Amino acid sequence: MSSIEKLKEKFYSKPTRNDITTDEIKKLAKYYECIVRAGGNHQLTVFNPKTGDKVPLPQHDKELRPAYIRELQELFGDEGSKR
């Protein structure tokens, strides 16, 4: 299994995990052809150019809260049901 497949499995696991880092999100965003922008009120914003949707991510912790993970799952698509 490739490293991106392992990361996707971790990202879409149930219950939603709370140990996913912003570095892992950047790798997933690149895989799903999304853009990660820095700056603004939040340190990172993940933007999906196909849909025009975006998810702002706070940077006060290295790991993201499950609520942000769920928003990113919706942004990337429902890949969890395809496994």
N, C-alpha and C positions, 0 to 999 in steps of 0.2 A: 504494500500500500504506500502510495507516495505521501510526502509530507503535507501537501495541500489537502489530500483526502483525509488524513488524520486530523488536520485542523478544521476541516468542514464538519467532520464527525463530532468533534469537541464543541464547535460553535452551535450546531443544531441539536445537541443532546437535550433530553428531557430528564429532569427539570432543568431550566435554564441555569447555566453555570455562572459563577461570579468570579472566576479566575482567568478570564480572557483579557489579555493586555491590549493596549493600543497598538503595539507593534504587530500583533497577530491580526488586528482589524485592518491595518494598512496592507498586509499581505492578501487578505481576503478581498479587500476593495480592488486591488490590482487584478486579482483573478476574475472578479465579476465586472471588470472594466469600469469601475467607478473612480471618481477623482477625490483625493483627500486634500483639502485646503487648510492652511494654517492661518490663524489670525482672527480678528473680530472679538466679540464678547466671549466666545468659546475658543479654545485653542485649536480645535480641529472641527472640520465640517466634512462629512462624507456626502458626495454628490453623485447621483446616478444620471448621467446625461441622456440616457434612453427615455426615462420617465420624467425627468426634471425634478424629482424629489430629492430632499436633502435631510440629513440627520446631524444636528450639532452635538458634539461630544465634549464634556468638560474634561479638563486635564489636571484636576487637583489630586487624583489618584492614578497610579499606574494601571490598575485593573478597573474595568468598567462594571457598573451595576447591571443586574439582570434586566431592568427596564430599558436601558440603552441597547442591550443585546437583542431584545425582542424587536425594537424599532429597526435595528440593522437587518435582522432576519427578514422583515417585511420589505425593506429597501432592496436587498439582494435578491429576493424571491423566495418562494416556498420550496426550497431545495430539500428540506427535511423530509417531506412526504415522498420524495423520489428515491430514497435509499431503499 
